[in-house]
């Protein structure tokens, strides 16, 4: 299996809210299940991976 668990920090570029989630990295893409911010922003984020 090539799935790797990663901790991801997502910061909303609209309201500045930060979310720390645990995701799974699959083929270079991180899947956290994160849908949208509290301010309804669903596209404008800064995503940072931590190992
Ligand atoms: Zn937001």
mmCIF file of the protein (N, C-alpha, C, O) and its ligand, coordinates in Angstrom:
data_MODEL
# 
_entry.id   MODEL 
# 
loop_
_entity.id 
_entity.type 
_entity.pdbx_number_of_molecules 
1 polymer     1 
2 non-polymer 1 
# 
_entity_poly.entity_id                      1 
_entity_poly.type                           'polypeptide(L)' 
_entity_poly.nstd_linkage                   no 
_entity_poly.nstd_monomer                   no 
_entity_poly.pdbx_seq_one_letter_code       
;(UNK)(UNK)(UNK)(UNK)(UNK)(UNK)(UNK)(UNK)(UNK)(UNK)(UNK)(UNK)(UNK)(UNK)(UNK)(UNK)
(UNK)(UNK)(UNK)(UNK)(UNK)(UNK)(UNK)(UNK)(UNK)(UNK)(UNK)(UNK)(UNK)(UNK)(UNK)(UNK)
(UNK)(UNK)(UNK)(UNK)(UNK)(UNK)(UNK)(UNK)(UNK)(UNK)(UNK)(UNK)(UNK)(UNK)(UNK)(UNK)
(UNK)(UNK)(UNK)
;
_entity_poly.pdbx_seq_one_letter_code_can   XXXXXXXXXXXXXXXXXXXXXXXXXXXXXXXXXXXXXXXXXXXXXXXXXXX 
_entity_poly.pdbx_strand_id                 A 
# 
loop_
_entity_poly_seq.entity_id 
_entity_poly_seq.num 
_entity_poly_seq.mon_id 
_entity_poly_seq.hetero 
1 1  UNK n 
1 2  UNK n 
1 3  UNK n 
1 4  UNK n 
1 5  UNK n 
1 6  UNK n 
1 7  UNK n 
1 8  UNK n 
1 9  UNK n 
1 10 UNK n 
1 11 UNK n 
1 12 UNK n 
1 13 UNK n 
1 14 UNK n 
1 15 UNK n 
1 16 UNK n 
1 17 UNK n 
1 18 UNK n 
1 19 UNK n 
1 20 UNK n 
1 21 UNK n 
1 22 UNK n 
1 23 UNK n 
1 24 UNK n 
1 25 UNK n 
1 26 UNK n 
1 27 UNK n 
1 28 UNK n 
1 29 UNK n 
1 30 UNK n 
1 31 UNK n 
1 32 UNK n 
1 33 UNK n 
1 34 UNK n 
1 35 UNK n 
1 36 UNK n 
1 37 UNK n 
1 38 UNK n 
1 39 UNK n 
1 40 UNK n 
1 41 UNK n 
1 42 UNK n 
1 43 UNK n 
1 44 UNK n 
1 45 UNK n 
1 46 UNK n 
1 47 UNK n 
1 48 UNK n 
1 49 UNK n 
1 50 UNK n 
1 51 UNK n 
# 
loop_
_struct_asym.id 
_struct_asym.entity_id 
A 1 
B 2 
# 
loop_
_chem_comp.id 
_chem_comp.type 
_chem_comp.mon_nstd_flag 
UNK 'L-peptide linking' . 
ZN  non-polymer         . 
# 
_pdbx_entity_nonpoly.entity_id   2 
_pdbx_entity_nonpoly.name        ? 
_pdbx_entity_nonpoly.comp_id     ZN 
# 
_pdbx_nonpoly_scheme.asym_id         B 
_pdbx_nonpoly_scheme.entity_id       2 
_pdbx_nonpoly_scheme.mon_id          ZN 
_pdbx_nonpoly_scheme.ndb_seq_num     1 
_pdbx_nonpoly_scheme.pdb_seq_num     101 
_pdbx_nonpoly_scheme.auth_seq_num    101 
_pdbx_nonpoly_scheme.pdb_mon_id      ZN 
_pdbx_nonpoly_scheme.auth_mon_id     ZN 
_pdbx_nonpoly_scheme.pdb_strand_id   A 
_pdbx_nonpoly_scheme.pdb_ins_code    . 
# 
loop_
_atom_site.group_PDB 
_atom_site.id 
_atom_site.type_symbol 
_atom_site.label_atom_id 
_atom_site.label_alt_id 
_atom_site.label_comp_id 
_atom_site.label_asym_id 
_atom_site.label_entity_id 
_atom_site.label_seq_id 
_atom_site.pdbx_PDB_ins_code 
_atom_site.Cartn_x 
_atom_site.Cartn_y 
_atom_site.Cartn_z 
_atom_site.occupancy 
_atom_site.B_iso_or_equiv 
_atom_site.pdbx_formal_charge 
_atom_site.auth_seq_id 
_atom_site.auth_comp_id 
_atom_site.auth_asym_id 
_atom_site.auth_atom_id 
_atom_site.pdbx_PDB_model_num 
ATOM   1   N  N  . UNK A 1 1  ? 0.836   -1.207 0.000  1.00 0.00 ? 1   UNK A N  1 
ATOM   2   C  CA . UNK A 1 1  ? 0.000   0.000  0.000  1.00 0.00 ? 1   UNK A CA 1 
ATOM   3   C  C  . UNK A 1 1  ? 0.872   1.258  0.000  1.00 0.00 ? 1   UNK A C  1 
ATOM   4   O  O  . UNK A 1 1  ? 1.888   1.326  0.691  1.00 0.00 ? 1   UNK A O  1 
ATOM   5   N  N  . UNK A 1 2  ? 0.462   2.232  -0.773 1.00 0.00 ? 2   UNK A N  1 
ATOM   6   C  CA . UNK A 1 2  ? 1.247   3.452  -0.860 1.00 0.00 ? 2   UNK A CA 1 
ATOM   7   C  C  . UNK A 1 2  ? 0.562   4.614  -0.142 1.00 0.00 ? 2   UNK A C  1 
ATOM   8   O  O  . UNK A 1 2  ? 0.990   5.763  -0.252 1.00 0.00 ? 2   UNK A O  1 
ATOM   9   N  N  . UNK A 1 3  ? -0.489  4.306  0.581  1.00 0.00 ? 3   UNK A N  1 
ATOM   10  C  CA . UNK A 1 3  ? -1.185  5.369  1.296  1.00 0.00 ? 3   UNK A CA 1 
ATOM   11  C  C  . UNK A 1 3  ? -0.369  5.852  2.494  1.00 0.00 ? 3   UNK A C  1 
ATOM   12  O  O  . UNK A 1 3  ? 0.129   5.061  3.294  1.00 0.00 ? 3   UNK A O  1 
ATOM   13  N  N  . UNK A 1 4  ? -0.253  7.143  2.588  1.00 0.00 ? 4   UNK A N  1 
ATOM   14  C  CA . UNK A 1 4  ? 0.497   7.721  3.685  1.00 0.00 ? 4   UNK A CA 1 
ATOM   15  C  C  . UNK A 1 4  ? -0.382  8.707  4.435  1.00 0.00 ? 4   UNK A C  1 
ATOM   16  O  O  . UNK A 1 4  ? -1.042  9.556  3.835  1.00 0.00 ? 4   UNK A O  1 
ATOM   17  N  N  . UNK A 1 5  ? -0.381  8.584  5.737  1.00 0.00 ? 5   UNK A N  1 
ATOM   18  C  CA . UNK A 1 5  ? -1.171  9.521  6.521  1.00 0.00 ? 5   UNK A CA 1 
ATOM   19  C  C  . UNK A 1 5  ? -0.392  10.811 6.718  1.00 0.00 ? 5   UNK A C  1 
ATOM   20  O  O  . UNK A 1 5  ? 0.780   10.790 7.095  1.00 0.00 ? 5   UNK A O  1 
ATOM   21  N  N  . UNK A 1 6  ? -1.036  11.908 6.467  1.00 0.00 ? 6   UNK A N  1 
ATOM   22  C  CA . UNK A 1 6  ? -0.386  13.193 6.640  1.00 0.00 ? 6   UNK A CA 1 
ATOM   23  C  C  . UNK A 1 6  ? -1.280  14.137 7.428  1.00 0.00 ? 6   UNK A C  1 
ATOM   24  O  O  . UNK A 1 6  ? -2.505  14.013 7.440  1.00 0.00 ? 6   UNK A O  1 
ATOM   25  N  N  . UNK A 1 7  ? -0.627  15.074 8.079  1.00 0.00 ? 7   UNK A N  1 
ATOM   26  C  CA . UNK A 1 7  ? -1.360  16.098 8.795  1.00 0.00 ? 7   UNK A CA 1 
ATOM   27  C  C  . UNK A 1 7  ? -1.371  17.313 7.875  1.00 0.00 ? 7   UNK A C  1 
ATOM   28  O  O  . UNK A 1 7  ? -0.332  17.721 7.357  1.00 0.00 ? 7   UNK A O  1 
ATOM   29  N  N  . UNK A 1 8  ? -2.529  17.871 7.682  1.00 0.00 ? 8   UNK A N  1 
ATOM   30  C  CA . UNK A 1 8  ? -2.664  18.971 6.745  1.00 0.00 ? 8   UNK A CA 1 
ATOM   31  C  C  . UNK A 1 8  ? -3.243  20.199 7.426  1.00 0.00 ? 8   UNK A C  1 
ATOM   32  O  O  . UNK A 1 8  ? -4.248  20.126 8.133  1.00 0.00 ? 8   UNK A O  1 
ATOM   33  N  N  . UNK A 1 9  ? -2.593  21.314 7.200  1.00 0.00 ? 9   UNK A N  1 
ATOM   34  C  CA . UNK A 1 9  ? -3.128  22.563 7.722  1.00 0.00 ? 9   UNK A CA 1 
ATOM   35  C  C  . UNK A 1 9  ? -3.716  23.343 6.558  1.00 0.00 ? 9   UNK A C  1 
ATOM   36  O  O  . UNK A 1 9  ? -3.031  23.644 5.581  1.00 0.00 ? 9   UNK A O  1 
ATOM   37  N  N  . UNK A 1 10 ? -4.984  23.659 6.681  1.00 0.00 ? 10  UNK A N  1 
ATOM   38  C  CA . UNK A 1 10 ? -5.664  24.399 5.627  1.00 0.00 ? 10  UNK A CA 1 
ATOM   39  C  C  . UNK A 1 10 ? -6.011  25.777 6.151  1.00 0.00 ? 10  UNK A C  1 
ATOM   40  O  O  . UNK A 1 10 ? -6.654  25.922 7.191  1.00 0.00 ? 10  UNK A O  1 
ATOM   41  N  N  . UNK A 1 11 ? -5.583  26.773 5.425  1.00 0.00 ? 11  UNK A N  1 
ATOM   42  C  CA . UNK A 1 11 ? -5.889  28.133 5.842  1.00 0.00 ? 11  UNK A CA 1 
ATOM   43  C  C  . UNK A 1 11 ? -6.751  28.798 4.784  1.00 0.00 ? 11  UNK A C  1 
ATOM   44  O  O  . UNK A 1 11 ? -6.425  28.799 3.597  1.00 0.00 ? 11  UNK A O  1 
ATOM   45  N  N  . UNK A 1 12 ? -7.838  29.354 5.234  1.00 0.00 ? 12  UNK A N  1 
ATOM   46  C  CA . UNK A 1 12 ? -8.759  30.027 4.335  1.00 0.00 ? 12  UNK A CA 1 
ATOM   47  C  C  . UNK A 1 12 ? -8.191  31.387 3.945  1.00 0.00 ? 12  UNK A C  1 
ATOM   48  O  O  . UNK A 1 12 ? -7.808  32.179 4.806  1.00 0.00 ? 12  UNK A O  1 
ATOM   49  N  N  . UNK A 1 13 ? -8.139  31.646 2.661  1.00 0.00 ? 13  UNK A N  1 
ATOM   50  C  CA . UNK A 1 13 ? -7.598  32.922 2.188  1.00 0.00 ? 13  UNK A CA 1 
ATOM   51  C  C  . UNK A 1 13 ? -8.613  34.048 2.267  1.00 0.00 ? 13  UNK A C  1 
ATOM   52  O  O  . UNK A 1 13 ? -8.286  35.206 2.004  1.00 0.00 ? 13  UNK A O  1 
ATOM   53  N  N  . UNK A 1 14 ? -9.823  33.719 2.621  1.00 0.00 ? 14  UNK A N  1 
ATOM   54  C  CA . UNK A 1 14 ? -10.846 34.771 2.707  1.00 0.00 ? 14  UNK A CA 1 
ATOM   55  C  C  . UNK A 1 14 ? -11.025 35.277 4.126  1.00 0.00 ? 14  UNK A C  1 
ATOM   56  O  O  . UNK A 1 14 ? -11.036 36.486 4.356  1.00 0.00 ? 14  UNK A O  1 
ATOM   57  N  N  . UNK A 1 15 ? -11.167 34.361 5.084  1.00 0.00 ? 15  UNK A N  1 
ATOM   58  C  CA . UNK A 1 15 ? -11.398 34.806 6.461  1.00 0.00 ? 15  UNK A CA 1 
ATOM   59  C  C  . UNK A 1 15 ? -10.233 34.511 7.393  1.00 0.00 ? 15  UNK A C  1 
ATOM   60  O  O  . UNK A 1 15 ? -10.217 34.963 8.538  1.00 0.00 ? 15  UNK A O  1 
ATOM   61  N  N  . UNK A 1 16 ? -9.252  33.746 6.899  1.00 0.00 ? 16  UNK A N  1 
ATOM   62  C  CA . UNK A 1 16 ? -8.068  33.477 7.703  1.00 0.00 ? 16  UNK A CA 1 
ATOM   63  C  C  . UNK A 1 16 ? -8.213  32.324 8.677  1.00 0.00 ? 16  UNK A C  1 
ATOM   64  O  O  . UNK A 1 16 ? -7.279  32.026 9.422  1.00 0.00 ? 16  UNK A O  1 
ATOM   65  N  N  . UNK A 1 17 ? -9.351  31.679 8.686  1.00 0.00 ? 17  UNK A N  1 
ATOM   66  C  CA . UNK A 1 17 ? -9.578  30.539 9.573  1.00 0.00 ? 17  UNK A CA 1 
ATOM   67  C  C  . UNK A 1 17 ? -8.615  29.396 9.244  1.00 0.00 ? 17  UNK A C  1 
ATOM   68  O  O  . UNK A 1 17 ? -8.301  29.141 8.082  1.00 0.00 ? 17  UNK A O  1 
ATOM   69  N  N  . UNK A 1 18 ? -8.158  28.721 10.290 1.00 0.00 ? 18  UNK A N  1 
ATOM   70  C  CA . UNK A 1 18 ? -7.228  27.608 10.076 1.00 0.00 ? 18  UNK A CA 1 
ATOM   71  C  C  . UNK A 1 18 ? -7.851  26.293 10.510 1.00 0.00 ? 18  UNK A C  1 
ATOM   72  O  O  . UNK A 1 18 ? -8.526  26.218 11.537 1.00 0.00 ? 18  UNK A O  1 
ATOM   73  N  N  . UNK A 1 19 ? -7.620  25.272 9.726  1.00 0.00 ? 19  UNK A N  1 
ATOM   74  C  CA . UNK A 1 19 ? -8.119  23.948 10.058 1.00 0.00 ? 19  UNK A CA 1 
ATOM   75  C  C  . UNK A 1 19 ? -6.965  22.960 10.007 1.00 0.00 ? 19  UNK A C  1 
ATOM   76  O  O  . UNK A 1 19 ? -6.178  22.948 9.060  1.00 0.00 ? 19  UNK A O  1 
ATOM   77  N  N  . UNK A 1 20 ? -6.881  22.145 11.025 1.00 0.00 ? 20  UNK A N  1 
ATOM   78  C  CA . UNK A 1 20 ? -5.866  21.097 11.001 1.00 0.00 ? 20  UNK A CA 1 
ATOM   79  C  C  . UNK A 1 20 ? -6.579  19.766 10.855 1.00 0.00 ? 20  UNK A C  1 
ATOM   80  O  O  . UNK A 1 20 ? -7.407  19.390 11.685 1.00 0.00 ? 20  UNK A O  1 
ATOM   81  N  N  . UNK A 1 21 ? -6.247  19.071 9.800  1.00 0.00 ? 21  UNK A N  1 
ATOM   82  C  CA . UNK A 1 21 ? -6.924  17.818 9.509  1.00 0.00 ? 21  UNK A CA 1 
ATOM   83  C  C  . UNK A 1 21 ? -5.929  16.708 9.267  1.00 0.00 ? 21  UNK A C  1 
ATOM   84  O  O  . UNK A 1 21 ? -4.764  16.942 8.945  1.00 0.00 ? 21  UNK A O  1 
ATOM   85  N  N  . UNK A 1 22 ? -6.411  15.512 9.427  1.00 0.00 ? 22  UNK A N  1 
ATOM   86  C  CA . UNK A 1 22 ? -5.573  14.382 9.071  1.00 0.00 ? 22  UNK A CA 1 
ATOM   87  C  C  . UNK A 1 22 ? -6.087  13.816 7.759  1.00 0.00 ? 22  UNK A C  1 
ATOM   88  O  O  . UNK A 1 22 ? -7.277  13.542 7.605  1.00 0.00 ? 22  UNK A O  1 
ATOM   89  N  N  . UNK A 1 23 ? -5.189  13.650 6.839  1.00 0.00 ? 23  UNK A N  1 
ATOM   90  C  CA . UNK A 1 23 ? -5.614  13.150 5.538  1.00 0.00 ? 23  UNK A CA 1 
ATOM   91  C  C  . UNK A 1 23 ? -4.774  11.976 5.091  1.00 0.00 ? 23  UNK A C  1 
ATOM   92  O  O  . UNK A 1 23 ? -3.873  11.512 5.789  1.00 0.00 ? 23  UNK A O  1 
ATOM   93  N  N  . UNK A 1 24 ? -5.094  11.531 3.941  1.00 0.00 ? 24  UNK A N  1 
ATOM   94  C  CA . UNK A 1 24 ? -4.379  10.410 3.360  1.00 0.00 ? 24  UNK A CA 1 
ATOM   95  C  C  . UNK A 1 24 ? -3.828  10.837 2.012  1.00 0.00 ? 24  UNK A C  1 
ATOM   96  O  O  . UNK A 1 24 ? -4.529  11.427 1.189  1.00 0.00 ? 24  UNK A O  1 
ATOM   97  N  N  . UNK A 1 25 ? -2.587  10.532 1.812  1.00 0.00 ? 25  UNK A N  1 
ATOM   98  C  CA . UNK A 1 25 ? -1.969  10.937 0.565  1.00 0.00 ? 25  UNK A CA 1 
ATOM   99  C  C  . UNK A 1 25 ? -2.024  9.786  -0.423 1.00 0.00 ? 25  UNK A C  1 
ATOM   100 O  O  . UNK A 1 25 ? -1.514  8.697  -0.160 1.00 0.00 ? 25  UNK A O  1 
ATOM   101 N  N  . UNK A 1 26 ? -2.638  10.039 -1.540 1.00 0.00 ? 26  UNK A N  1 
ATOM   102 C  CA . UNK A 1 26 ? -2.731  9.013  -2.566 1.00 0.00 ? 26  UNK A CA 1 
ATOM   103 C  C  . UNK A 1 26 ? -2.281  9.559  -3.906 1.00 0.00 ? 26  UNK A C  1 
ATOM   104 O  O  . UNK A 1 26 ? -2.875  10.489 -4.451 1.00 0.00 ? 26  UNK A O  1 
ATOM   105 N  N  . UNK A 1 27 ? -1.250  8.979  -4.410 1.00 0.00 ? 27  UNK A N  1 
ATOM   106 C  CA . UNK A 1 27 ? -0.711  9.381  -5.715 1.00 0.00 ? 27  UNK A CA 1 
ATOM   107 C  C  . UNK A 1 27 ? -0.488  10.887 -5.816 1.00 0.00 ? 27  UNK A C  1 
ATOM   108 O  O  . UNK A 1 27 ? -0.873  11.528 -6.794 1.00 0.00 ? 27  UNK A O  1 
ATOM   109 N  N  . UNK A 1 28 ? 0.138   11.426 -4.790 1.00 0.00 ? 28  UNK A N  1 
ATOM   110 C  CA . UNK A 1 28 ? 0.483   12.836 -4.824 1.00 0.00 ? 28  UNK A CA 1 
ATOM   111 C  C  . UNK A 1 28 ? -0.639  13.795 -4.490 1.00 0.00 ? 28  UNK A C  1 
ATOM   112 O  O  . UNK A 1 28 ? -0.457  15.012 -4.489 1.00 0.00 ? 28  UNK A O  1 
ATOM   113 N  N  . UNK A 1 29 ? -1.803  13.232 -4.205 1.00 0.00 ? 29  UNK A N  1 
ATOM   114 C  CA . UNK A 1 29 ? -2.927  14.090 -3.885 1.00 0.00 ? 29  UNK A CA 1 
ATOM   115 C  C  . UNK A 1 29 ? -3.378  13.791 -2.458 1.00 0.00 ? 29  UNK A C  1 
ATOM   116 O  O  . UNK A 1 29 ? -3.479  12.631 -2.060 1.00 0.00 ? 29  UNK A O  1 
ATOM   117 N  N  . UNK A 1 30 ? -3.646  14.846 -1.697 1.00 0.00 ? 30  UNK A N  1 
ATOM   118 C  CA . UNK A 1 30 ? -4.064  14.636 -0.324 1.00 0.00 ? 30  UNK A CA 1 
ATOM   119 C  C  . UNK A 1 30 ? -5.582  14.699 -0.211 1.00 0.00 ? 30  UNK A C  1 
ATOM   120 O  O  . UNK A 1 30 ? -6.225  15.655 -0.645 1.00 0.00 ? 30  UNK A O  1 
ATOM   121 N  N  . UNK A 1 31 ? -6.121  13.658 0.379  1.00 0.00 ? 31  UNK A N  1 
ATOM   122 C  CA . UNK A 1 31 ? -7.575  13.615 0.561  1.00 0.00 ? 31  UNK A CA 1 
ATOM   123 C  C  . UNK A 1 31 ? -7.904  13.765 2.033  1.00 0.00 ? 31  UNK A C  1 
ATOM   124 O  O  . UNK A 1 31 ? -7.608  12.882 2.838  1.00 0.00 ? 31  UNK A O  1 
ATOM   125 N  N  . UNK A 1 32 ? -8.515  14.882 2.380  1.00 0.00 ? 32  UNK A N  1 
ATOM   126 C  CA . UNK A 1 32 ? -8.846  15.138 3.778  1.00 0.00 ? 32  UNK A CA 1 
ATOM   127 C  C  . UNK A 1 32 ? -10.343 15.081 4.038  1.00 0.00 ? 32  UNK A C  1 
ATOM   128 O  O  . UNK A 1 32 ? -10.782 14.988 5.184  1.00 0.00 ? 32  UNK A O  1 
ATOM   129 N  N  . UNK A 1 33 ? -11.111 15.138 2.977  1.00 0.00 ? 33  UNK A N  1 
ATOM   130 C  CA . UNK A 1 33 ? -12.552 15.171 3.141  1.00 0.00 ? 33  UNK A CA 1 
ATOM   131 C  C  . UNK A 1 33 ? -13.056 16.578 3.416  1.00 0.00 ? 33  UNK A C  1 
ATOM   132 O  O  . UNK A 1 33 ? -14.251 16.801 3.608  1.00 0.00 ? 33  UNK A O  1 
ATOM   133 N  N  . UNK A 1 34 ? -12.131 17.514 3.431  1.00 0.00 ? 34  UNK A N  1 
ATOM   134 C  CA . UNK A 1 34 ? -12.492 18.908 3.678  1.00 0.00 ? 34  UNK A CA 1 
ATOM   135 C  C  . UNK A 1 34 ? -13.319 19.460 2.531  1.00 0.00 ? 34  UNK A C  1 
ATOM   136 O  O  . UNK A 1 34 ? -12.952 19.322 1.364  1.00 0.00 ? 34  UNK A O  1 
ATOM   137 N  N  . UNK A 1 35 ? -14.430 20.082 2.871  1.00 0.00 ? 35  UNK A N  1 
ATOM   138 C  CA . UNK A 1 35 ? -15.324 20.572 1.822  1.00 0.00 ? 35  UNK A CA 1 
ATOM   139 C  C  . UNK A 1 35 ? -15.256 22.081 1.658  1.00 0.00 ? 35  UNK A C  1 
ATOM   140 O  O  . UNK A 1 35 ? -14.960 22.590 0.577  1.00 0.00 ? 35  UNK A O  1 
ATOM   141 N  N  . UNK A 1 36 ? -15.532 22.781 2.734  1.00 0.00 ? 36  UNK A N  1 
ATOM   142 C  CA . UNK A 1 36 ? -15.488 24.231 2.641  1.00 0.00 ? 36  UNK A CA 1 
ATOM   143 C  C  . UNK A 1 36 ? -15.336 24.872 4.016  1.00 0.00 ? 36  UNK A C  1 
ATOM   144 O  O  . UNK A 1 36 ? -15.527 24.237 5.052  1.00 0.00 ? 36  UNK A O  1 
ATOM   145 N  N  . UNK A 1 37 ? -14.989 26.137 3.984  1.00 0.00 ? 37  UNK A N  1 
ATOM   146 C  CA . UNK A 1 37 ? -14.787 26.871 5.219  1.00 0.00 ? 37  UNK A CA 1 
ATOM   147 C  C  . UNK A 1 37 ? -16.124 27.329 5.787  1.00 0.00 ? 37  UNK A C  1 
ATOM   148 O  O  . UNK A 1 37 ? -17.168 27.225 5.143  1.00 0.00 ? 37  UNK A O  1 
ATOM   149 N  N  . UNK A 1 38 ? -16.058 27.835 7.004  1.00 0.00 ? 38  UNK A N  1 
ATOM   150 C  CA . UNK A 1 38 ? -17.253 28.361 7.671  1.00 0.00 ? 38  UNK A CA 1 
ATOM   151 C  C  . UNK A 1 38 ? -17.831 29.570 6.931  1.00 0.00 ? 38  UNK A C  1 
ATOM   152 O  O  . UNK A 1 38 ? -19.012 29.894 7.064  1.00 0.00 ? 38  UNK A O  1 
ATOM   153 N  N  . UNK A 1 39 ? -16.968 30.231 6.146  1.00 0.00 ? 39  UNK A N  1 
ATOM   154 C  CA . UNK A 1 39 ? -17.417 31.422 5.431  1.00 0.00 ? 39  UNK A CA 1 
ATOM   155 C  C  . UNK A 1 39 ? -17.895 31.073 4.023  1.00 0.00 ? 39  UNK A C  1 
ATOM   156 O  O  . UNK A 1 39 ? -18.056 31.954 3.179  1.00 0.00 ? 39  UNK A O  1 
ATOM   157 N  N  . UNK A 1 40 ? -18.118 29.794 3.778  1.00 0.00 ? 40  UNK A N  1 
ATOM   158 C  CA . UNK A 1 40 ? -18.623 29.308 2.496  1.00 0.00 ? 40  UNK A CA 1 
ATOM   159 C  C  . UNK A 1 40 ? -17.613 29.319 1.361  1.00 0.00 ? 40  UNK A C  1 
ATOM   160 O  O  . UNK A 1 40 ? -17.952 29.045 0.209  1.00 0.00 ? 40  UNK A O  1 
ATOM   161 N  N  . UNK A 1 41 ? -16.389 29.635 1.693  1.00 0.00 ? 41  UNK A N  1 
ATOM   162 C  CA . UNK A 1 41 ? -15.331 29.557 0.691  1.00 0.00 ? 41  UNK A CA 1 
ATOM   163 C  C  . UNK A 1 41 ? -14.990 28.087 0.459  1.00 0.00 ? 41  UNK A C  1 
ATOM   164 O  O  . UNK A 1 41 ? -14.687 27.353 1.400  1.00 0.00 ? 41  UNK A O  1 
ATOM   165 N  N  . UNK A 1 42 ? -15.041 27.677 -0.775 1.00 0.00 ? 42  UNK A N  1 
ATOM   166 C  CA . UNK A 1 42 ? -14.762 26.269 -1.072 1.00 0.00 ? 42  UNK A CA 1 
ATOM   167 C  C  . UNK A 1 42 ? -13.604 26.099 -2.039 1.00 0.00 ? 42  UNK A C  1 
ATOM   168 O  O  . UNK A 1 42 ? -13.322 24.982 -2.473 1.00 0.00 ? 42  UNK A O  1 
ATOM   169 N  N  . UNK A 1 43 ? -12.929 27.187 -2.383 1.00 0.00 ? 43  UNK A N  1 
ATOM   170 C  CA . UNK A 1 43 ? -11.902 27.067 -3.407 1.00 0.00 ? 43  UNK A CA 1 
ATOM   171 C  C  . UNK A 1 43 ? -10.596 27.780 -3.084 1.00 0.00 ? 43  UNK A C  1 
ATOM   172 O  O  . UNK A 1 43 ? -9.535  27.389 -3.569 1.00 0.00 ? 43  UNK A O  1 
ATOM   173 N  N  . UNK A 1 44 ? -10.673 28.814 -2.277 1.00 0.00 ? 44  UNK A N  1 
ATOM   174 C  CA . UNK A 1 44 ? -9.491  29.650 -2.076 1.00 0.00 ? 44  UNK A CA 1 
ATOM   175 C  C  . UNK A 1 44 ? -8.780  29.337 -0.759 1.00 0.00 ? 44  UNK A C  1 
ATOM   176 O  O  . UNK A 1 44 ? -9.023  29.973 0.267  1.00 0.00 ? 44  UNK A O  1 
ATOM   177 N  N  . UNK A 1 45 ? -7.905  28.346 -0.816 1.00 0.00 ? 45  UNK A N  1 
ATOM   178 C  CA . UNK A 1 45 ? -7.202  27.924 0.388  1.00 0.00 ? 45  UNK A CA 1 
ATOM   179 C  C  . UNK A 1 45 ? -5.707  27.820 0.189  1.00 0.00 ? 45  UNK A C  1 
ATOM   180 O  O  . UNK A 1 45 ? -5.199  27.682 -0.924 1.00 0.00 ? 45  UNK A O  1 
ATOM   181 N  N  . UNK A 1 46 ? -5.026  27.892 1.319  1.00 0.00 ? 46  UNK A N  1 
ATOM   182 C  CA . UNK A 1 46 ? -3.601  27.638 1.314  1.00 0.00 ? 46  UNK A CA 1 
ATOM   183 C  C  . UNK A 1 46 ? -3.425  26.339 2.081  1.00 0.00 ? 46  UNK A C  1 
ATOM   184 O  O  . UNK A 1 46 ? -3.796  26.246 3.251  1.00 0.00 ? 46  UNK A O  1 
ATOM   185 N  N  . UNK A 1 47 ? -2.864  25.346 1.426  1.00 0.00 ? 47  UNK A N  1 
ATOM   186 C  CA . UNK A 1 47 ? -2.769  24.026 2.030  1.00 0.00 ? 47  UNK A CA 1 
ATOM   187 C  C  . UNK A 1 47 ? -1.326  23.657 2.299  1.00 0.00 ? 47  UNK A C  1 
ATOM   188 O  O  . UNK A 1 47 ? -0.467  23.717 1.419  1.00 0.00 ? 47  UNK A O  1 
ATOM   189 N  N  . UNK A 1 48 ? -1.087  23.276 3.541  1.00 0.00 ? 48  UNK A N  1 
ATOM   190 C  CA . UNK A 1 48 ? 0.275   22.940 3.942  1.00 0.00 ? 48  UNK A CA 1 
ATOM   191 C  C  . UNK A 1 48 ? 0.313   21.548 4.542  1.00 0.00 ? 48  UNK A C  1 
ATOM   192 O  O  . UNK A 1 48 ? -0.481  21.213 5.421  1.00 0.00 ? 48  UNK A O  1 
ATOM   193 N  N  . UNK A 1 49 ? 1.229   20.754 4.064  1.00 0.00 ? 49  UNK A N  1 
ATOM   194 C  CA . UNK A 1 49 ? 1.357   19.393 4.566  1.00 0.00 ? 49  UNK A CA 1 
ATOM   195 C  C  . UNK A 1 49 ? 2.438   19.302 5.625  1.00 0.00 ? 49  UNK A C  1 
ATOM   196 O  O  . UNK A 1 49 ? 3.500   19.912 5.507  1.00 0.00 ? 49  UNK A O  1 
ATOM   197 N  N  . UNK A 1 50 ? 2.154   18.539 6.647  1.00 0.00 ? 50  UNK A N  1 
ATOM   198 C  CA . UNK A 1 50 ? 3.154   18.281 7.656  1.00 0.00 ? 50  UNK A CA 1 
ATOM   199 C  C  . UNK A 1 50 ? 3.375   16.786 7.739  1.00 0.00 ? 50  UNK A C  1 
ATOM   200 O  O  . UNK A 1 50 ? 2.445   15.996 7.572  1.00 0.00 ? 50  UNK A O  1 
ATOM   201 N  N  . UNK A 1 51 ? 4.587   16.414 7.994  1.00 0.00 ? 51  UNK A N  1 
ATOM   202 C  CA . UNK A 1 51 ? 4.819   14.972 8.090  1.00 0.00 ? 51  UNK A CA 1 
ATOM   203 C  C  . UNK A 1 51 ? 5.055   14.559 9.522  1.00 0.00 ? 51  UNK A C  1 
ATOM   204 O  O  . UNK A 1 51 ? 5.268   13.378 9.797  1.00 0.00 ? 51  UNK A O  1 
HETATM 205 ZN ZN . ZN  B 2 .  ? -13.106 31.126 5.505  1.00 0.00 ? 101 ZN  A ZN 1 
# 
